[in-house]
Amino acid sequence: METFSWPVLAIFMGTVGIFGILVGKWWQQKRAYRLLATLPSPPKHWLFGNMLQLSAAVNKQQFSQFLFDWAQKLGPIYILWANIPLVIVSKSHVIETILTKEIKEGTVMRSRLMSLGMNDMTGPVIIGQTGTEWKWRRKGWNPQFNSSGITNYANIINQACQHTIKKIQETPEIQTDFVFVELTMRIISCLLFGIPINPNEDSLEGPNLNIEELYKAQSVLSYRVLRIVSGEPVWMKYLPILRTSREYWAARKTIEDFLYPRVDLALKMRDEKRTDLEGASPLFQKSMLVKIAANTPEYTRATLMSEAFLFLLGGTDSTAHSLAFTIGELTLHPEIFQKAREEVDRVWQSQQGITTESLGKLTYLRAIFKETLRLYTIGSGSGYVEVQREFTIDKQTFPPGVQIFWSILSAGRDPDIYPHPDRFLPERWLDENGKEKVSVPTLVFGSGLHRCLGEHLALLEATIMLALLLRYFDWELINGRASLEQWQQTMFIFPADRMPIRFKAREGVLLS
């Protein structure tokens, strides 16, 4: 008589149990989300839905491209079937309504999964918060990034842009995306931490700015957000056998080693109610970090460090990549290039350079940057909310528990809002008198209560940098249109080849 195999029975029963749970979950989901059954969806696996496709897109660093491609095939509202149904929206007025009305009324709130991913980069950050926790943080940072506050930094931004001009002059064939990363990281590091713009000057408060090292660490941590959103368990970071786990902890250490000395000094100045502490330079004393620590007592060492990292990250990638795409588009549109240059020359001659007073007159230049943001929305797909109460928009009802994700990359090509959406038309942002329109939605910066804090800084950086480039250089794309058509993505999209450009000094104009 054969001996009964208990291990075999245990495996069999475990398999049956897992199968039963999956089937039960499938049936429960089918009943709960029947209101979404009519929405189009990519072809899905009978058991895993669209999870495998979603994870593959993230692993290939093609997440936004994946959402965009399916929007082109399925329309402005479609669904991905994952553990929780994920409705993808790229209709401008639907996104606007969610951002303004539904969030304000509490019908939707920031997705717990997105909050989990954001807070797992280095700790709890403002984007990962809701309710009163979000309110006091937002209130603290608002004065630092409003239009008048940012305008005060125009001279610092101009100084950084002048350094970039000299670098391009010395190396005329250059990967511009990396050049702009250096530019924006130097600016935000100066504003946040009082680190000198001049790379030859040391920082007294902590390690000097190692841009390559910090940028690599930022990319590792921000890419992790998308992996968590697409289903990677948070606990996997504790498995040392995984390469991604080792990279995560190495990146955390790099960021913490850079930030903690500065955070500690800012908190010490707050606690002792002094700014003239030893080791605190005049630039650091005036920094955003010192101001926010002094004015927002709720911040602790851990939360202030995490917040400082978030603003370092957001203040670097988004504007840098957008600038790279902008100069690429200008190369492909010589008539727009020439019109922009004429505006810069006109303002330059009347003001003897680019000054705070003259920036407001560069309306066509800002229109060019806004048009780039429309076509290449760097943070596309960053909006992610969870439905709390059933509501209906545009004849589509969203039941509680559903996740809504929007692709601003697709919304930027909404023909109802942007006629001829695939054409590069800066004029769409201006009226017949050349003044900036306020009626055209710029969802790239969000809307409502959660509108991007860095909007004014990004526009000011881009306007000054583009003006100087147009004043001093002609240029051409080394890899042609491919630089604009092939993207990759961590949290932000960027040109896969880093936008190599060949610059040539403009005839008849001397570098000052």
C-alpha positions as CSV (number, residue, x, y, z in Angstrom):
1,M,0.0,0.0,0.0
2,E,1.4,3.4,-1.0
3,T,2.3,5.9,1.7
4,F,0.0,9.0,1.5
5,S,2.0,12.1,0.6
6,W,1.0,15.0,2.8
7,P,3.3,17.5,1.1
8,V,1.7,16.8,-2.3
9,L,-1.8,17.2,-0.7
10,A,-0.6,20.5,0.9
11,I,0.6,21.8,-2.5
12,F,-2.6,20.7,-4.2
13,M,-4.8,22.4,-1.6
14,G,-2.7,25.6,-1.6
15,T,-3.0,25.8,-5.4
16,V,-6.7,25.3,-5.3
17,G,-7.0,27.9,-2.6
18,I,-5.0,30.5,-4.6
19,F,-7.0,29.7,-7.7
20,G,-10.2,30.2,-5.6
21,I,-9.1,33.5,-4.3
22,L,-8.2,34.8,-7.8
23,V,-11.5,33.6,-9.2
24,G,-13.4,35.2,-6.3
25,K,-11.5,38.4,-6.8
26,W,-12.3,38.4,-10.5
27,W,-16.0,37.8,-9.8
28,Q,-16.2,40.5,-7.1
29,Q,-14.4,43.0,-9.4
30,K,-16.8,42.1,-12.3
31,R,-19.8,42.9,-10.2
32,A,-18.5,46.0,-8.5
33,Y,-17.2,47.6,-11.7
34,R,-20.0,46.7,-14.2
35,L,-20.5,50.4,-14.9
36,L,-17.1,50.4,-16.6
37,A,-17.8,47.4,-18.8
38,T,-18.6,49.4,-21.9
39,L,-15.3,51.3,-21.8
40,P,-12.8,50.1,-24.5
41,S,-9.7,48.3,-23.3
42,P,-6.5,46.9,-24.7
43,P,-6.6,43.1,-25.3
44,K,-6.1,41.5,-21.9
45,H,-5.0,38.3,-20.3
46,W,-7.9,36.2,-18.9
47,L,-6.4,36.2,-15.4
48,F,-4.0,39.1,-15.1
49,G,-5.9,41.6,-17.2
50,N,-3.6,44.3,-18.5
51,M,-1.1,44.1,-15.6
52,L,1.6,42.3,-17.6
53,Q,1.4,45.0,-20.4
54,L,1.5,47.8,-17.9
55,S,4.5,46.3,-16.1
56,A,6.3,45.7,-19.3
57,A,5.8,49.3,-20.4
58,V,7.3,50.6,-17.1
59,N,10.3,48.2,-17.3
60,K,11.0,49.4,-20.9
61,Q,10.8,53.0,-19.6
62,Q,7.9,53.6,-22.0
63,F,5.0,54.1,-19.6
64,S,3.7,57.4,-21.0
65,Q,4.2,56.2,-24.5
66,F,2.1,53.1,-23.7
67,L,-0.8,55.3,-22.4
68,F,-0.5,57.6,-25.3
69,D,-0.5,54.9,-28.0
70,W,-3.6,53.2,-26.6
71,A,-5.4,56.6,-26.4
72,Q,-4.8,57.0,-30.1
73,K,-6.3,53.6,-30.7
74,L,-9.1,53.5,-28.1
75,G,-10.1,57.1,-27.7
76,P,-9.9,59.7,-24.9
77,I,-11.4,57.5,-22.1
78,Y,-10.4,53.8,-21.8
79,I,-9.7,51.3,-19.1
80,L,-6.8,49.1,-18.0
81,W,-7.9,46.1,-16.0
82,A,-5.4,45.7,-13.2
83,N,-5.8,44.7,-9.5
84,I,-8.0,47.8,-9.4
85,P,-9.5,49.1,-12.6
86,L,-7.5,52.0,-14.0
87,V,-9.4,54.4,-16.1
88,I,-7.1,56.5,-18.4
89,V,-8.5,59.9,-19.3
90,S,-7.1,62.2,-22.0
91,K,-10.0,64.5,-22.5
92,S,-9.1,68.0,-21.4
93,H,-12.4,69.2,-19.9
94,V,-12.8,65.9,-18.0
95,I,-9.3,66.3,-16.5
96,E,-10.0,70.0,-15.7
97,T,-13.2,69.1,-13.9
98,I,-11.5,66.4,-11.8
99,L,-8.7,68.7,-10.9
100,T,-10.9,71.6,-9.9
101,K,-14.4,70.4,-8.9
102,E,-14.1,66.8,-7.9
103,I,-10.9,67.1,-5.8
104,K,-12.3,70.1,-4.0
105,E,-15.6,68.4,-3.2
106,G,-13.8,65.2,-2.0
107,T,-15.4,63.0,-4.7
108,V,-11.9,61.9,-5.6
109,M,-8.6,62.0,-3.6
110,R,-5.0,61.3,-4.4
111,S,-4.5,57.6,-5.0
112,R,-3.1,55.6,-2.1
113,L,-0.9,53.7,-4.5
114,M,0.6,56.9,-5.9
115,S,1.0,58.3,-2.4
116,L,2.8,55.0,-1.4
117,G,5.2,55.3,-4.4
118,M,5.9,59.0,-3.8
119,N,6.5,58.6,-0.1
120,D,8.8,55.6,-0.7
121,M,11.4,57.7,-2.5
122,T,13.0,59.1,0.6
123,G,10.0,59.6,3.0
124,P,6.7,61.5,3.2
125,V,6.5,64.3,0.6
126,I,3.8,66.9,-0.1
127,I,2.6,65.0,-3.2
128,G,2.0,61.9,-1.1
129,Q,-0.2,63.8,1.4
130,T,-3.9,64.6,1.7
131,G,-6.1,66.7,4.0
132,T,-4.5,68.9,6.7
133,E,-1.1,67.4,6.2
134,W,-1.1,68.6,2.6
135,K,-2.5,72.0,3.5
136,W,0.1,73.1,6.0
137,R,2.9,72.0,3.7
138,R,1.4,73.7,0.6
139,K,0.8,76.9,2.6
140,G,4.5,76.9,3.7
141,W,5.9,76.6,0.2
142,N,3.5,78.9,-1.7
143,P,5.3,82.2,-0.9
144,Q,8.6,80.7,-2.0
145,F,7.3,79.8,-5.5
146,N,4.7,82.5,-6.4
147,S,5.4,84.8,-9.3
148,S,6.8,87.7,-7.3
149,G,9.0,85.5,-5.1
150,I,10.5,83.8,-8.2
151,T,11.1,87.1,-10.0
152,N,13.5,88.0,-7.2
153,Y,15.8,85.2,-8.3
154,A,16.1,86.4,-11.9
155,N,19.7,87.5,-11.4
156,I,20.7,84.1,-10.0
157,I,18.9,82.4,-13.0
158,N,20.6,84.7,-15.5
159,Q,24.0,83.9,-13.9
160,A,23.4,80.2,-14.2
161,C,22.3,80.6,-17.8
162,Q,25.5,82.6,-18.6
163,H,27.6,79.7,-17.3
164,T,25.7,77.4,-19.6
165,I,26.4,79.7,-22.6
166,K,30.1,79.5,-21.8
167,K,30.0,75.8,-21.6
168,I,28.3,75.5,-25.0
169,Q,30.9,77.9,-26.5
170,E,33.7,75.7,-25.2
171,T,32.0,72.4,-26.4
172,P,29.9,73.2,-29.5
173,E,28.8,69.5,-30.0
174,I,27.0,68.6,-26.9
175,Q,24.2,66.5,-25.4
176,T,22.0,69.4,-24.5
177,D,19.7,67.4,-22.2
178,F,22.5,66.9,-19.7
179,V,23.7,70.5,-20.1
180,F,20.2,71.7,-19.1
181,V,20.1,69.2,-16.2
182,E,23.2,70.8,-14.9
183,L,21.7,74.3,-15.4
184,T,18.4,73.5,-13.6
185,M,20.1,71.6,-10.8
186,R,22.4,74.5,-10.1
187,I,19.5,76.9,-10.0
188,I,17.3,74.9,-7.7
189,S,20.2,74.0,-5.5
190,C,21.1,77.7,-5.1
191,L,17.5,78.6,-4.3
192,L,16.8,75.7,-2.0
193,F,20.1,75.3,-0.2
194,G,22.2,78.4,-1.0
195,I,24.8,76.5,-3.0
196,P,26.8,78.9,-5.2
197,I,26.0,79.0,-8.9
198,N,29.7,79.1,-9.7
199,P,30.9,75.5,-9.8
200,N,34.3,76.7,-8.6
201,E,33.0,77.9,-5.3
202,D,32.7,75.5,-2.4
203,S,29.5,75.0,-0.4
204,L,30.1,75.5,3.3
205,E,27.0,73.7,4.7
206,G,27.6,70.3,3.2
207,P,29.1,68.3,0.3
208,N,29.6,70.2,-2.9
209,L,27.1,69.7,-5.7
210,N,28.0,66.5,-7.6
211,I,25.5,66.8,-10.4
212,E,26.2,63.5,-12.1
213,E,26.0,61.5,-8.8
214,L,22.8,63.3,-7.6
215,Y,21.1,63.0,-10.9
216,K,21.7,59.3,-11.1
217,A,20.3,58.9,-7.6
218,Q,17.3,61.0,-8.4
219,S,16.6,58.9,-11.5
220,V,16.7,55.7,-9.5
221,L,14.3,56.9,-6.8
222,S,11.8,58.6,-9.2
223,Y,11.7,55.5,-11.5
224,R,10.7,53.5,-8.4
225,V,7.5,55.5,-8.2
226,L,6.3,54.1,-11.5
227,R,7.3,50.6,-10.6
228,I,5.2,50.7,-7.4
229,V,2.2,52.2,-9.3
230,S,2.4,49.4,-11.8
231,G,2.3,46.8,-9.1
232,E,5.8,46.2,-7.7
233,P,5.5,45.5,-3.9
234,V,7.2,48.1,-1.7
235,W,8.8,45.3,0.4
236,M,11.0,44.2,-2.5
237,K,13.4,47.0,-1.6
238,Y,14.5,44.9,1.4
239,L,15.7,42.0,-0.8
240,P,19.4,42.5,-1.2
241,I,19.7,39.9,-3.9
242,L,17.8,42.3,-6.3
243,R,19.8,44.8,-8.3
244,T,17.0,47.3,-8.0
245,S,17.0,47.0,-4.2
246,R,20.8,47.7,-4.0
247,E,20.4,50.6,-6.3
248,Y,17.5,52.0,-4.2
249,W,19.5,52.0,-1.0
250,A,22.6,53.4,-2.6
251,A,20.5,56.2,-4.1
252,R,18.9,56.9,-0.7
253,K,22.4,57.2,0.9
254,T,23.6,59.6,-1.8
255,I,20.6,61.9,-1.3
256,E,20.7,61.7,2.5
257,D,24.4,62.4,2.7
258,F,23.9,65.5,0.5
259,L,20.8,66.9,2.3
260,Y,20.9,66.0,5.9
261,P,23.8,68.4,6.9
262,R,21.9,71.2,5.3
263,V,18.5,70.2,6.9
264,D,20.2,69.9,10.3
265,L,21.7,73.3,10.0
266,A,18.4,74.9,9.0
267,L,16.6,73.3,11.9
268,K,19.3,74.3,14.3
269,M,18.9,77.9,13.1
270,R,15.2,77.6,13.7
271,D,15.5,76.1,17.2
272,E,18.1,78.7,18.3
273,K,16.3,81.5,16.4
274,R,19.6,82.6,14.8
275,T,20.8,82.9,11.3
276,D,24.5,83.8,12.0
277,L,25.5,80.3,13.1
278,E,29.0,79.1,12.2
279,G,29.1,77.3,8.9
280,A,26.0,79.1,7.5
281,S,26.9,81.3,4.5
282,P,24.9,84.5,3.6
283,L,23.5,82.6,0.6
284,F,22.4,79.7,2.8
285,Q,20.8,82.1,5.3
286,K,18.6,83.5,2.5
287,S,17.7,80.0,1.1
288,M,14.2,78.5,0.8
289,L,15.3,75.7,3.2
290,V,16.0,78.1,6.0
291,K,12.8,80.1,5.4
292,I,10.6,77.1,5.3
293,A,12.2,75.6,8.4
294,A,11.7,78.9,10.3
295,N,8.1,79.5,9.1
296,T,6.8,76.0,9.3
297,P,7.4,74.5,12.7
298,E,5.6,71.2,11.9
299,Y,8.6,70.0,9.8
300,T,10.8,67.4,11.4
301,R,14.2,66.3,10.3
302,A,12.8,63.4,8.2
303,T,9.9,65.2,6.6
304,L,12.0,68.3,5.8
305,M,14.7,66.1,4.2
306,S,12.1,64.3,2.1
307,E,10.5,67.6,1.0
308,A,13.9,69.1,0.1
309,F,14.5,66.1,-2.1
310,L,11.2,66.4,-3.9
311,F,11.8,70.0,-4.8
312,L,15.4,69.2,-5.9
313,L,13.9,66.5,-8.2
314,G,11.0,68.5,-9.5
315,G,13.2,71.6,-10.0
316,T,15.7,69.7,-12.1
317,D,14.2,67.2,-14.6
318,S,11.0,68.9,-15.8
319,T,12.5,72.2,-17.1
320,A,15.7,70.6,-18.3
321,H,14.0,68.0,-20.5
322,S,11.5,70.6,-21.7
323,L,14.3,72.9,-22.8
324,A,16.0,70.1,-24.7
325,F,12.7,69.3,-26.6
326,T,12.2,73.1,-27.3
327,I,15.6,73.7,-29.0
328,G,15.0,70.5,-31.0
329,E,11.6,71.8,-32.2
330,L,13.2,75.2,-33.1
331,T,15.7,73.4,-35.3
332,L,12.9,71.7,-37.3
333,H,11.0,75.0,-37.7
334,P,13.4,77.7,-39.1
335,E,10.5,80.2,-39.6
336,I,9.6,80.0,-35.9
337,F,13.3,80.1,-34.9
338,Q,13.8,83.3,-36.9
339,K,10.6,85.0,-35.5
340,A,11.8,84.2,-32.0
341,R,15.2,85.5,-32.7
342,E,13.8,88.8,-34.0
343,E,11.8,89.2,-30.8
344,V,14.9,88.6,-28.7
345,D,17.0,91.0,-30.7
346,R,14.3,93.7,-30.5
347,V,14.0,93.4,-26.7
348,W,17.8,93.1,-26.3
349,Q,18.5,96.3,-28.2
350,S,15.8,98.3,-26.4
351,Q,16.9,97.1,-22.9
352,Q,20.6,96.5,-23.6
353,G,20.3,92.9,-22.7
354,I,17.8,90.6,-21.0
355,T,16.6,92.2,-17.8
356,T,13.8,91.6,-15.3
357,E,11.9,94.4,-17.0
358,S,12.3,93.0,-20.5
359,L,11.3,89.4,-19.7
360,G,7.6,90.3,-19.9
361,K,8.0,91.4,-23.5
362,L,9.3,87.9,-24.7
363,T,5.7,86.6,-25.2
364,Y,6.5,84.7,-28.4
365,L,9.4,82.9,-26.7
366,R,7.1,81.8,-23.8
367,A,4.5,80.7,-26.3
368,I,7.2,78.5,-27.9
369,F,8.0,76.9,-24.6
370,K,4.3,76.4,-23.8
371,E,3.8,74.7,-27.2
372,T,6.7,72.4,-26.4
373,L,5.1,71.5,-23.0
374,R,1.9,70.7,-24.8
375,L,3.6,68.2,-27.2
376,Y,6.2,66.8,-24.8
377,T,4.5,66.8,-21.4
378,I,7.5,65.8,-19.3
379,G,5.5,64.6,-16.3
380,S,2.7,63.0,-18.5
381,G,0.6,60.6,-16.5
382,S,1.5,62.0,-13.1
383,G,-2.1,62.6,-12.2
384,Y,-3.6,59.6,-10.3
385,V,-6.7,59.8,-8.1
386,E,-9.1,57.3,-6.5
387,V,-12.8,57.7,-6.6
388,Q,-14.4,58.1,-3.2
389,R,-18.1,58.6,-4.3
390,E,-19.8,57.7,-7.5
391,F,-19.9,60.6,-10.0
392,T,-20.5,61.2,-13.7
393,I,-18.6,63.3,-16.3
394,D,-19.2,63.3,-20.0
395,K,-21.9,60.6,-19.7
396,Q,-19.4,58.2,-18.0
397,T,-20.0,57.1,-14.4
398,F,-17.1,56.3,-12.2
399,P,-17.9,54.0,-9.2
400,P,-16.1,54.1,-5.8
401,G,-12.7,52.5,-5.7
402,V,-11.8,53.1,-9.3
403,Q,-8.4,54.6,-10.0
404,I,-8.3,57.5,-12.6
405,F,-5.1,58.2,-14.4
406,W,-4.7,61.0,-16.9
407,S,-2.3,61.3,-19.8
408,I,-1.6,65.0,-20.3
409,L,0.6,63.9,-23.2
410,S,-2.6,62.7,-25.0
411,A,-4.7,65.6,-23.6
412,G,-2.2,68.0,-25.2
413,R,-3.4,66.7,-28.6
414,D,-7.1,67.1,-27.9
415,P,-8.4,68.6,-31.2
416,D,-11.4,70.2,-29.5
417,I,-8.9,72.4,-27.5
418,Y,-5.9,72.5,-29.8
419,P,-6.8,72.8,-33.5
420,H,-4.2,70.9,-35.7
421,P,-2.9,69.2,-32.6
422,D,0.1,67.6,-34.3
423,R,1.5,70.9,-35.6
424,F,4.0,73.0,-33.7
425,L,2.1,76.3,-33.5
426,P,3.2,78.8,-30.8
427,E,0.7,81.3,-32.1
428,R,-2.1,79.3,-30.5
429,W,-1.0,80.7,-27.1
430,L,-1.2,84.4,-28.3
431,D,-4.0,86.7,-29.4
432,E,-4.0,88.8,-32.5
433,N,-2.0,91.5,-30.7
434,G,0.7,89.1,-29.6
435,K,-0.4,89.0,-26.0
436,E,-0.6,85.8,-24.1
437,K,-4.0,84.2,-23.9
438,V,-5.4,83.1,-20.6
439,S,-8.3,81.1,-22.1
440,V,-6.1,78.3,-23.5
441,P,-5.7,75.6,-20.8
442,T,-2.2,74.6,-19.7
443,L,-2.9,71.3,-18.0
444,V,0.8,70.5,-18.0
445,F,1.1,72.5,-14.8
446,G,-2.1,71.0,-13.4
447,S,-5.1,73.0,-12.2
448,G,-7.0,74.0,-9.1
449,L,-5.6,73.5,-5.6
450,H,-2.8,71.2,-6.7
451,R,-1.4,73.3,-9.5
452,C,2.4,72.9,-9.9
453,L,4.4,75.1,-7.5
454,G,7.3,75.3,-9.9
455,E,5.3,76.8,-12.8
456,H,6.7,80.4,-12.5
457,L,10.3,79.1,-12.0
458,A,10.1,76.9,-15.0
459,L,8.8,79.7,-17.3
460,L,11.5,82.1,-16.0
461,E,14.3,79.7,-16.5
462,A,13.2,78.7,-20.0
463,T,12.6,82.3,-21.1
464,I,16.1,83.5,-20.1
465,M,17.9,80.4,-21.4
466,L,16.2,80.4,-24.7
467,A,16.7,84.1,-25.2
468,L,20.5,83.7,-24.6
469,L,20.7,80.7,-27.0
470,L,18.9,82.6,-29.7
471,R,21.0,85.7,-29.2
472,Y,24.4,83.9,-29.4
473,F,24.0,80.7,-31.4
474,D,22.7,78.9,-34.5
475,W,22.4,75.1,-34.1
476,E,21.3,71.9,-35.7
477,L,20.2,68.4,-34.6
478,I,23.0,65.8,-34.9
479,N,20.5,62.9,-35.0
480,G,17.7,64.7,-36.8
481,R,14.0,64.2,-36.0
482,A,14.7,60.9,-34.1
483,S,15.8,63.0,-31.1
484,L,12.3,64.3,-30.8
485,E,10.5,61.0,-31.6
486,Q,12.3,58.5,-29.3
487,W,11.6,59.0,-25.6
488,Q,12.4,57.2,-22.4
489,Q,11.0,57.7,-19.0
490,T,11.8,57.3,-15.3
491,M,9.2,59.6,-13.6
492,F,9.7,62.2,-16.4
493,I,10.0,61.7,-20.1
494,F,13.3,62.7,-21.8
495,P,14.9,62.3,-25.3
496,A,16.5,58.9,-25.4
497,D,19.7,60.2,-27.1
498,R,19.8,63.2,-24.8
499,M,19.3,65.6,-27.7
500,P,22.8,66.0,-29.2
501,I,23.1,69.4,-30.8
502,R,25.8,71.1,-33.0
503,F,26.1,74.7,-32.0
504,K,27.7,77.5,-34.1
505,A,28.5,81.0,-32.9
506,R,26.1,83.5,-34.5
507,E,27.8,85.8,-37.0
508,G,28.1,89.4,-36.0
509,V,27.2,88.9,-32.3
510,L,29.9,88.7,-29.7
511,L,29.5,86.8,-26.5
512,S,29.6,89.3,-23.6
